[in-house]
């Protein structure tokens, strides 16, 4: 005869079933969240794309190379670096929310002289030049990672939604690292914009896998130029590396020159300091404004990201006019204090008499009439 089940036994049975259901739900949630990870890793060079890459002066032995040897985090992490990551006293996040602005209307100006920059955070920015718009390294996701569950998370939200961007004429990608090339953002731009993606050699393989039509992908080697909407856009050298998975340097990295009939802009992408800046300045400068990477530096990778003082030296090599810092404030990618890059930049810019604008995310900078540097970040640091 079957024995009656006591209340405590019922609770145990229900508890086991609930825990089992919760475990299944958690596994299902992980599987759902991870569904895009293989796709996010991107594509590989094959066919005509691989053949074109092989003809590049930057390509040999199956990968792309910098002009000079560089030191990065290619090997096992340094023990001291790991110790600093866990126990370091750096203040790597601000104490208060980062102030965000919605871009005000652009001032009335002669279209052929128009030049404005809106920085959205990290390396994402919009250049308004002579009536045209060029979007740089757009990343709108919560994390710069192949997964929505792990990886560096935003310190501040984008000041505008992706679908609130105005129509753009070109989208520039400097290289394929996750904080510069983001699957979800590309998908949003694929449906919400019609502009072509201008990318370094090989990066088109990622876009191709993500459904971007071939007619919207323009791949360039260093010193190659593509004309779009009356602008001449040139891929120029940078000193960095690439890779979205275990394989490194299967795609090229670049800086960018955006030239209208009267105005010129330079964007570093990610790069260490190198002699190529003087060469770019001689070939394409002077520039009305430069957008320069200043954050995520460390002594452990001195060749692939610039220290703020080096960014100022590069700006001068480029024959730059106004300096606008990017690649800071949004993602925590190094061990320095959150505000250290811009503090060091401000001091160096004053010491070397460099014109500087440090906008809040979302603030439009009119290059010919930039806002005075007011140290806004110090109030939240």
WORANOR-V42169 format. One record per residue. N is the residue number from 1. RES is the residue in one letter. PHI is phi in radians with two decimals (* if undefined). OMEGA is omega in degrees with one decimal (NA if undefined). Layout:
N|RES|PHI|OMEGA ; N|RES|PHI|OMEGA
//
This chain:
1|X|*|-177.6 ; 2|X|-1.22|-179.3 ; 3|X|-1.37|176.3 ; 4|X|-1.16|179.6 ; 5|X|-1.59|179.0 ; 6|X|-1.25|-179.6 ; 7|X|-1.00|-179.3 ; 8|X|-1.13|177.9 ; 9|X|-1.17|177.1 ; 10|X|-1.05|-179.7 ; 11|X|-1.09|179.6 ; 12|X|-1.14|179.9 ; 13|X|-1.11|179.0 ; 14|X|-1.08|-179.9 ; 15|X|-1.09|178.8 ; 16|X|-1.09|-179.0 ; 17|X|-1.16|179.1 ; 18|X|-1.17|178.4 ; 19|X|-1.13|176.8 ; 20|X|-1.10|178.6 ; 21|X|-1.13|179.3 ; 22|X|-1.14|178.0 ; 23|X|-1.12|177.4 ; 24|X|-1.10|179.0 ; 25|X|-1.11|179.2 ; 26|X|-1.13|177.7 ; 27|X|-1.10|177.9 ; 28|X|-1.11|178.4 ; 29|X|-1.11|177.7 ; 30|X|-1.11|179.0 ; 31|X|-1.09|179.0 ; 32|X|-1.12|-178.6 ; 33|X|-1.17|-175.9 ; 34|X|-1.56|-172.7 ; 35|X|-1.08|-176.9 ; 36|X|-1.64|-175.9 ; 37|X|-1.06|179.0 ; 38|X|-1.05|179.3 ; 39|X|-1.20|-177.9 ; 40|X|-1.09|178.3 ; 41|X|-1.08|174.1 ; 42|X|1.63|-176.9 ; 43|X|-1.82|179.1 ; 44|X|-2.19|179.3 ; 45|X|-1.23|176.3 ; 46|X|-2.49|171.6 ; 47|X|1.01|-176.6 ; 48|X|-1.10|179.1 ; 49|X|-1.12|178.6 ; 50|X|-1.17|179.2 ; 51|X|-1.13|178.6 ; 52|X|-1.18|178.5 ; 53|X|-1.04|-177.8 ; 54|X|-1.12|179.3 ; 55|X|-1.49|-178.0 ; 56|X|-1.26|174.3 ; 57|X|-1.09|-179.8 ; 58|X|-1.51|-171.8 ; 59|X|-1.93|172.9 ; 60|X|-2.79|179.1 ; 61|X|0.94|173.3 ; 62|X|1.54|180.0 ; 63|X|-2.50|173.8 ; 64|X|-1.48|-175.8 ; 65|X|-2.36|169.2 ; 66|X|-1.35|177.5 ; 67|X|-1.06|178.3 ; 68|X|-2.18|178.9 ; 69|X|-1.13|-177.9 ; 70|X|-2.27|177.7 ; 71|X|-1.95|177.5 ; 72|X|-2.40|-178.8 ; 73|X|-1.57|-175.3 ; 74|X|-1.31|-177.2 ; 75|X|-1.64|178.4 ; 76|X|-1.16|-179.1 ; 77|X|-1.05|178.0 ; 78|X|-1.11|-177.0 ; 79|X|-1.07|178.9 ; 80|X|-1.15|178.5 ; 81|X|-1.15|178.1 ; 82|X|-1.10|179.1 ; 83|X|-1.08|178.3 ; 84|X|-1.15|-179.9 ; 85|X|-1.08|-177.1 ; 86|X|-1.52|-170.8 ; 87|X|-1.96|-177.0 ; 88|X|-1.07|-176.6 ; 89|X|-1.68|-178.5 ; 90|X|-1.09|177.3 ; 91|X|-1.65|-166.9 ; 92|X|-1.59|176.4 ; 93|X|-2.36|177.3 ; 94|X|-1.24|-179.5 ; 95|X|-1.49|-178.6 ; 96|X|-2.36|-179.7 ; 97|X|-1.02|174.9 ; 98|X|-1.21|-179.9 ; 99|X|-1.21|179.8 ; 100|X|-1.99|177.2 ; 101|X|-2.16|167.8 ; 102|X|-1.62|-174.9 ; 103|X|-0.96|174.4 ; 104|X|-1.26|177.6 ; 105|X|-1.04|178.3 ; 106|X|-1.15|179.8 ; 107|X|-1.17|177.1 ; 108|X|-1.16|179.1 ; 109|X|-2.72|176.1 ; 110|X|-1.10|-173.4 ; 111|X|-1.00|-176.3 ; 112|X|-1.23|178.2 ; 113|X|-1.94|-176.5 ; 114|X|-1.13|172.7 ; 115|X|-2.77|179.5 ; 116|X|-2.29|176.9 ; 117|X|-2.33|172.7 ; 118|X|-2.03|177.6 ; 119|X|-1.68|-178.5 ; 120|X|-1.66|-176.6 ; 121|X|2.18|-175.3 ; 122|X|0.89|-179.1 ; 123|X|-1.80|-177.1 ; 124|X|-1.41|-177.6 ; 125|X|-2.70|176.8 ; 126|X|-2.11|175.3 ; 127|X|-1.77|174.0 ; 128|X|-1.88|-173.3 ; 129|X|-2.35|175.1 ; 130|X|0.89|177.0 ; 131|X|1.42|178.9 ; 132|X|-2.02|-179.0 ; 133|X|-2.24|179.8 ; 134|X|-2.22|-178.6 ; 135|X|-1.71|-177.2 ; 136|X|-1.89|170.8 ; 137|X|0.63|-176.2 ; 138|X|-1.27|174.5 ; 139|X|-2.36|-178.1 ; 140|X|-1.92|-176.7 ; 141|X|-1.26|-179.7 ; 142|X|-1.22|179.2 ; 143|X|-2.23|170.8 ; 144|X|-1.71|-169.6 ; 145|X|-2.93|173.0 ; 146|X|-1.29|-178.0 ; 147|X|-2.14|175.5 ; 148|X|-1.35|-175.5 ; 149|X|-1.76|-177.0 ; 150|X|-2.35|178.6 ; 151|X|1.82|-177.3 ; 152|X|-0.97|-177.2 ; 153|X|-1.85|-178.8 ; 154|X|-1.02|170.7 ; 155|X|-1.49|175.2 ; 156|X|-2.43|178.3 ; 157|X|-1.36|172.6 ; 158|X|-1.06|-178.1 ; 159|X|-1.21|174.1 ; 160|X|-2.39|174.6 ; 161|X|-1.24|-180.0 ; 162|X|-1.06|-178.8 ; 163|X|-1.35|175.2 ; 164|X|-1.63|177.3 ; 165|X|-1.12|174.4 ; 166|X|-1.24|175.6 ; 167|X|-1.03|-179.5 ; 168|X|-1.97|-177.5 ; 169|X|-1.72|178.9 ; 170|X|-2.76|176.6 ; 171|X|-2.12|-177.5 ; 172|X|-1.81|175.3 ; 173|X|-2.07|-177.1 ; 174|X|-1.46|178.2 ; 175|X|-2.98|-167.3 ; 176|X|-1.73|175.9 ; 177|X|-1.17|-169.4 ; 178|X|-1.14|178.4 ; 179|X|-1.48|177.2 ; 180|X|-2.25|-179.5 ; 181|X|-2.36|-170.7 ; 182|X|-2.19|-176.2 ; 183|X|-1.00|-176.3 ; 184|X|-1.09|179.5 ; 185|X|-1.18|177.4 ; 186|X|-1.07|178.4 ; 187|X|-1.08|177.6 ; 188|X|-1.12|179.6 ; 189|X|-1.25|178.8 ; 190|X|-1.11|-179.4 ; 191|X|-1.61|-173.9 ; 192|X|-1.68|-179.0 ; 193|X|-2.33|177.0 ; 194|X|-2.09|-175.1 ; 195|X|-1.25|174.4 ; 196|X|-1.30|172.3 ; 197|X|-1.68|174.6 ; 198|X|-1.76|-170.7 ; 199|X|-2.41|172.8 ; 200|X|-1.20|-178.5 ; 201|X|-0.89|176.0 ; 202|X|1.61|-177.3 ; 203|X|-1.14|176.5 ; 204|X|-1.04|178.1 ; 205|X|-1.10|176.6 ; 206|X|-1.15|-178.7 ; 207|X|-1.09|178.4 ; 208|X|-1.04|179.0 ; 209|X|-1.14|-177.0 ; 210|X|-1.54|173.2 ; 211|X|1.63|176.7 ; 212|X|-1.27|-178.0 ; 213|X|-1.13|-175.1 ; 214|X|-1.00|-177.9 ; 215|X|-1.23|177.4 ; 216|X|-1.80|-179.8 ; 217|X|-2.03|176.7 ; 218|X|-2.13|-179.6 ; 219|X|-1.79|-176.3 ; 220|X|-2.25|168.9 ; 221|X|-1.56|177.2 ; 222|X|-1.01|179.0 ; 223|X|1.35|174.7 ; 224|X|-1.58|-174.2 ; 225|X|-2.13|173.4 ; 226|X|-2.21|179.9 ; 227|X|-1.73|179.5 ; 228|X|-2.52|176.4 ; 229|X|0.93|179.4 ; 230|X|1.44|178.4 ; 231|X|-1.82|171.4 ; 232|X|-1.79|-176.3 ; 233|X|-2.01|-173.1 ; 234|X|-2.11|171.7 ; 235|X|-1.40|-178.9 ; 236|X|-2.18|-171.0 ; 237|X|-1.19|171.7 ; 238|X|-2.61|-179.4 ; 239|X|-2.07|-173.7 ; 240|X|-2.65|176.6 ; 241|X|-2.80|-177.1 ; 242|X|-2.51|176.2 ; 243|X|2.40|178.4 ; 244|X|-2.00|178.3 ; 245|X|-2.44|-179.9 ; 246|X|-1.34|-178.8 ; 247|X|-1.47|-177.9 ; 248|X|-1.95|168.4 ; 249|X|1.09|174.1 ; 250|X|-1.45|174.5 ; 251|X|-2.28|-178.3 ; 252|X|-1.51|175.7 ; 253|X|-2.15|-177.5 ; 254|X|-2.74|161.9 ; 255|X|-1.74|-175.0 ; 256|X|-2.43|170.5 ; 257|X|-1.98|176.2 ; 258|X|-2.01|-174.3 ; 259|X|-2.17|169.6 ; 260|X|-1.69|179.1 ; 261|X|-1.19|-174.5 ; 262|X|-2.24|-173.1 ; 263|X|-2.08|-179.4 ; 264|X|-2.36|-178.9 ; 265|X|-2.27|173.7 ; 266|X|-2.13|176.4 ; 267|X|-2.22|-174.6 ; 268|X|-1.27|-159.7 ; 269|X|1.07|173.8 ; 270|X|-1.79|-178.2 ; 271|X|-2.92|164.5 ; 272|X|-1.40|177.4 ; 273|X|-1.37|-179.0 ; 274|X|-2.72|-175.7 ; 275|X|-1.18|-179.8 ; 276|X|-1.10|-180.0 ; 277|X|-1.12|177.8 ; 278|X|-1.12|178.6 ; 279|X|-1.17|177.7 ; 280|X|-1.14|177.8 ; 281|X|-1.06|179.6 ; 282|X|-1.20|-175.6 ; 283|X|-1.45|-171.0 ; 284|X|-2.17|-176.2 ; 285|X|-1.37|-3.4 ; 286|X|-1.29|-178.5 ; 287|X|-1.96|175.9 ; 288|X|-1.17|-178.7 ; 289|X|-2.65|172.0 ; 290|X|-2.11|172.9 ; 291|X|-1.86|-166.3 ; 292|X|-2.04|175.4 ; 293|X|-1.21|-179.5 ; 294|X|-2.20|-173.0 ; 295|X|-1.98|177.9 ; 296|X|1.18|177.9 ; 297|X|-1.68|175.5 ; 298|X|-2.92|176.7 ; 299|X|-1.11|-179.5 ; 300|X|-1.29|177.8 ; 301|X|-2.40|-172.0 ; 302|X|-1.24|-173.8 ; 303|X|-1.60|-170.4 ; 304|X|-2.01|172.1 ; 305|X|-2.33|-179.3 ; 306|X|-1.45|164.4 ; 307|X|-1.30|-176.4 ; 308|X|-0.95|179.7 ; 309|X|-1.13|176.7 ; 310|X|-1.19|178.0 ; 311|X|-1.10|176.4 ; 312|X|-1.15|177.2 ; 313|X|-1.07|178.6 ; 314|X|-1.13|177.8 ; 315|X|-1.01|178.4 ; 316|X|-1.21|175.9 ; 317|X|-1.03|-177.7 ; 318|X|-1.31|-174.3 ; 319|X|1.12|-177.6 ; 320|X|-1.46|175.9 ; 321|X|-1.64|178.4 ; 322|X|-1.49|178.8 ; 323|X|-1.84|173.5 ; 324|X|-2.10|-178.2 ; 325|X|-1.39|173.5 ; 326|X|-2.33|177.9 ; 327|X|1.16|174.2 ; 328|X|-2.69|167.8 ; 329|X|1.43|-168.8 ; 330|X|-1.88|178.8 ; 331|X|-2.11|-179.2 ; 332|X|-1.57|-171.5 ; 333|X|-2.09|-179.1 ; 334|X|-2.66|-172.2 ; 335|X|-1.70|-179.2 ; 336|X|-1.32|174.5 ; 337|X|-0.99|-178.1 ; 338|X|-0.98|-174.8 ; 339|X|-1.62|-175.5 ; 340|X|-1.02|-177.6 ; 341|X|-1.00|-175.4 ; 342|X|-1.37|173.9 ; 343|X|-1.11|179.1 ; 344|X|-1.14|178.8 ; 345|X|-1.07|-177.2 ; 346|X|-1.03|179.9 ; 347|X|-1.10|-178.1 ; 348|X|-1.22|179.3 ; 349|X|-1.10|177.4 ; 350|X|-1.16|-178.3 ; 351|X|-1.16|-175.9 ; 352|X|-1.92|173.7 ; 353|X|1.01|178.7 ; 354|X|-1.78|176.7 ; 355|X|-1.19|-171.8 ; 356|X|-2.34|168.8 ; 357|X|-2.26|178.2 ; 358|X|-2.13|-175.8 ; 359|X|-1.30|165.7 ; 360|X|-1.27|177.3 ; 361|X|-0.98|-179.4 ; 362|X|1.68|-177.7 ; 363|X|-1.40|176.6 ; 364|X|-1.44|175.9 ; 365|X|-1.77|172.0 ; 366|X|-1.45|-169.6 ; 367|X|-1.05|-179.7 ; 368|X|-1.40|179.7 ; 369|X|-2.55|-173.2 ; 370|X|-1.26|176.4 ; 371|X|-1.21|176.0 ; 372|X|-1.16|176.5 ; 373|X|-1.23|-174.9 ; 374|X|-2.04|178.4 ; 375|X|1.17|-175.7 ; 376|X|-0.98|-176.3 ; 377|X|-1.18|-177.8 ; 378|X|-1.19|179.1 ; 379|X|-1.27|-179.5 ; 380|X|-1.94|-177.1 ; 381|X|-1.17|NA
//
